[in-house]
Each structure stands twice: as structure tokens, then as C-alpha cells.
């Protein structure tokens, strides 16, 4: 016995729409923290290493009242000077001692196809000396 024609005409598109809505609701956009973690992982996996200089470690208060830690650093590649900052708040557990005292020489990992995309520290690597 086959289903009535109206069930096929209405039921199949309705079921397809329900599945599509469910997929959209389940697949959420990554948070800014997750996007930054993925960026660090990509630079760690494909990056090359060069010397850098950490010029400052800043502690900035967020609008929510929490403290955010930032590394300011610079490095030179093929005659071009780069200055960058990295939010290290999520990585403080990977730093020995007070983060505000790590200014000075370091290593940086950068992507060869985009040298301005760089990190000094990630979950799997540290350029701190």
C-alpha cells in the first residue's frame, strides 16, 4: 500500500525543512575565544619561527570588569618590521611566574603566507625564554 499523494506532496518538503532547521540550530557559530584558539592552533601547526622582542605586557580591564592580559611584540622578516599583540588571558596557566615580567627576547611563530599572523605562545608551544 502506497502513501496518499497529498502526504508525499506535503510531508516530504515539511520533513526536509524540519531537518534543515535542526541542522542550523545545532551548528552554532564559534565564539571569539574559540576562533582565537583555532587561529593559534593553525599558526602553531604551520608556522615558522623567528626572533622577536616582547615590548610590553598590558593588563586591560574588560567592560565586564575582568582582567585581560596582552603581549605587545615586534619582529623583523625579510626587511619588514612587524608589530603585533596577542591576548594571552586564556594561556596564563602556561606561563611560569608573573606574566607582567616576561618582556624581553622571545621567539615568534608566523605563517609564511601571512607573516603578520603570528603568536608568541599557544596551548602547544611557547616562544617565551
Secondary structure, DSSP 8 states (H G I E B T S, - for coil): ----HHHHHHHHHHHHHHHHHHHHHHS----HHHHHHHHHHHHHHH-EEEEEEEEEEEEEE-TTS-EEEEEEEEEEETTEEEEEEEE-GGGGGGS-S-GGG--EEEEEEEETTEEEEEESB-SS-B-B-
